[in-house]
């Protein structure tokens, strides 16, 4: 356990949190597809990291943090919470100059929401975070073959998603997924 009276440990951790908050929240959002749940997941991950900070601060805290986020997300998906009921019909969006970008993001969001948690994690970590299959396998605690399978099935589901496919923006992502 780190010494709570050690100001350098606190400063190092605080600086790490400030430097990695945005990337961690972005990863958490990509997994949860909900801003509030993403912030909760990121906060929980940093809390868990704090208790191991004295051991990982000199090694690879970024990788350890990424693993905490993914494993916490996947384990939380096993526990069903029935108080929220997602809707297939999102609220109406106001149309402005950014309407096409919003439509693309909404379509991607809806398509990603239909993927299983492991497929979503594999696709996001492989393409948005640009991690290798081996790194994703380590994060998801599975084999490289499982990562390939989750990624392949996730991309196939995204290709089959009519609202996302209509945007014509999947070609780049789909092409990268078949090269591995």
C-alpha positions as CSV (number, residue, x, y, z in Angstrom):
1,X,0.0,0.0,0.0
2,X,1.5,3.4,-0.9
3,X,2.3,5.8,1.9
4,X,-0.5,8.3,2.0
5,X,1.9,10.8,3.5
6,X,4.2,10.6,0.5
7,X,3.5,13.8,-1.5
8,X,5.5,12.7,-4.5
9,X,3.3,9.6,-5.0
10,X,0.2,11.8,-4.9
11,X,1.7,14.3,-7.4
12,X,2.8,11.6,-9.8
13,X,-0.6,10.0,-9.7
14,X,-2.4,13.3,-10.0
15,X,-0.3,14.3,-13.0
16,X,-0.9,10.8,-14.6
17,X,-4.7,11.3,-14.1
18,X,-4.6,14.7,-15.7
19,X,-2.6,13.5,-18.6
20,X,-4.7,10.3,-19.3
21,X,-8.2,11.4,-18.3
22,X,-9.4,12.3,-21.8
23,X,-8.0,9.1,-23.5
24,X,-9.4,6.9,-20.7
25,X,-12.8,8.6,-20.8
26,X,-12.8,8.2,-24.6
27,X,-12.1,4.5,-24.3
28,X,-14.7,4.1,-21.6
29,X,-17.3,5.9,-23.8
30,X,-16.4,3.7,-26.8
31,X,-17.2,0.7,-24.6
32,X,-20.2,1.9,-22.7
33,X,-21.7,4.2,-25.4
34,X,-23.0,6.4,-22.6
35,X,-21.3,9.5,-21.3
36,X,-22.3,9.2,-17.7
37,X,-21.4,5.5,-17.6
38,X,-18.1,6.3,-19.3
39,X,-17.2,8.8,-16.6
40,X,-18.2,6.4,-13.9
41,X,-16.1,3.7,-15.5
42,X,-13.1,6.0,-15.9
43,X,-13.4,7.1,-12.3
44,X,-13.6,3.5,-11.1
45,X,-10.6,2.6,-13.2
46,X,-8.5,5.4,-11.8
47,X,-9.6,4.4,-8.3
48,X,-8.5,0.9,-8.8
49,X,-5.2,2.1,-10.3
50,X,-4.6,4.3,-7.2
51,X,-4.4,1.1,-5.0
52,X,-1.7,-0.4,-7.3
53,X,0.0,2.9,-8.2
54,X,3.1,2.2,-6.1
55,X,3.8,-0.9,-8.1
56,X,2.9,0.2,-11.6
57,X,4.0,3.8,-11.7
58,X,7.5,2.9,-12.9
59,X,6.4,0.3,-15.3
60,X,3.5,0.7,-17.8
61,X,0.6,2.5,-16.0
62,X,-1.1,3.3,-19.4
63,X,-1.4,-0.4,-20.3
64,X,-2.5,-1.3,-16.8
65,X,-5.1,1.4,-16.8
66,X,-6.4,0.3,-20.2
67,X,-6.7,-3.3,-18.9
68,X,-8.6,-2.1,-15.8
69,X,-11.1,-0.2,-18.0
70,X,-11.7,-3.1,-20.3
71,X,-12.0,-5.8,-17.6
72,X,-14.2,-3.5,-15.4
73,X,-16.5,-2.9,-18.4
74,X,-16.7,-6.5,-19.3
75,X,-17.3,-7.7,-15.7
76,X,-20.0,-5.0,-15.2
77,X,-21.8,-6.3,-18.4
78,X,-22.2,-9.7,-16.7
79,X,-24.3,-8.0,-13.9
80,X,-27.6,-6.9,-15.4
81,X,-29.1,-3.8,-14.1
82,X,-32.8,-3.5,-15.1
83,X,-33.5,0.1,-14.0
84,X,-32.7,1.6,-17.4
85,X,-34.4,0.7,-20.5
86,X,-32.6,1.7,-23.7
87,X,-34.8,3.0,-26.6
88,X,-34.4,2.1,-30.3
89,X,-35.7,5.6,-31.1
90,X,-33.2,8.3,-30.2
91,X,-34.5,11.8,-29.5
92,X,-34.9,14.1,-32.4
93,X,-31.8,16.0,-33.4
94,X,-31.8,19.6,-34.5
95,X,-30.4,20.0,-38.0
96,X,-27.5,22.4,-38.4
97,X,-24.3,22.7,-40.3
98,X,-22.9,19.6,-38.6
99,X,-26.0,17.5,-39.3
100,X,-24.2,15.0,-41.6
101,X,-21.4,14.4,-39.1
102,X,-24.0,13.9,-36.3
103,X,-25.9,11.5,-38.5
104,X,-22.7,9.5,-39.1
105,X,-21.8,9.4,-35.5
106,X,-25.3,8.5,-34.5
107,X,-25.3,5.7,-37.1
108,X,-22.0,4.4,-35.8
109,X,-23.2,4.7,-32.2
110,X,-26.3,2.6,-33.0
111,X,-24.3,0.0,-35.0
112,X,-21.7,-0.3,-32.2
113,X,-24.5,-0.7,-29.6
114,X,-25.7,-3.8,-31.4
115,X,-22.3,-5.5,-31.0
116,X,-21.6,-7.8,-28.1
117,X,-19.4,-6.2,-25.4
118,X,-16.3,-8.2,-26.5
119,X,-16.9,-7.4,-30.2
120,X,-17.3,-3.7,-29.4
121,X,-14.1,-3.8,-27.3
122,X,-12.1,-5.7,-29.9
123,X,-13.2,-3.4,-32.8
124,X,-12.7,-0.2,-30.8
125,X,-9.3,-1.2,-29.4
126,X,-8.0,-2.5,-32.8
127,X,-9.1,0.4,-34.9
128,X,-9.8,3.5,-32.8
129,X,-6.9,2.8,-30.4
130,X,-4.8,1.2,-33.1
131,X,-3.6,-1.6,-30.9
132,X,-2.1,-4.9,-32.1
133,X,-4.1,-8.1,-31.9
134,X,-1.7,-9.4,-29.2
135,X,-2.2,-6.2,-27.1
136,X,-6.0,-6.5,-27.5
137,X,-5.8,-10.2,-26.6
138,X,-3.9,-9.3,-23.4
139,X,-6.4,-6.6,-22.5
140,X,-9.4,-8.9,-23.1
141,X,-7.6,-11.8,-21.4
142,X,-8.2,-14.1,-24.4
143,X,-6.3,-15.6,-27.3
144,X,-5.3,-13.7,-30.5
145,X,-7.6,-16.1,-32.4
146,X,-10.5,-14.9,-30.2
147,X,-9.6,-11.3,-30.9
148,X,-9.6,-12.0,-34.6
149,X,-13.0,-13.8,-34.3
150,X,-14.6,-10.9,-32.2
151,X,-13.2,-8.3,-34.6
152,X,-14.3,-10.2,-37.7
153,X,-17.8,-10.8,-36.4
154,X,-18.0,-7.2,-35.1
155,X,-17.0,-5.8,-38.5
156,X,-19.5,-8.1,-40.3
157,X,-22.2,-6.9,-38.0
158,X,-21.2,-3.3,-38.7
159,X,-21.3,-4.0,-42.5
160,X,-24.7,-5.5,-42.1
161,X,-26.0,-2.5,-40.3
162,X,-28.1,-0.7,-42.8
163,X,-28.0,2.8,-41.3
164,X,-24.3,2.7,-40.8
165,X,-23.6,1.2,-44.2
166,X,-25.7,3.8,-46.0
167,X,-23.2,6.5,-44.8
168,X,-20.6,4.9,-47.0
169,X,-18.0,5.5,-44.3
170,X,-17.4,1.8,-43.3
171,X,-15.2,0.9,-46.3
172,X,-12.0,2.2,-44.6
173,X,-12.7,0.3,-41.4
174,X,-13.9,-2.9,-43.1
175,X,-10.8,-2.9,-45.3
176,X,-8.5,-2.7,-42.3
177,X,-10.2,-5.5,-40.5
178,X,-9.7,-8.0,-43.3
179,X,-6.0,-7.4,-43.6
180,X,-5.1,-8.9,-40.2
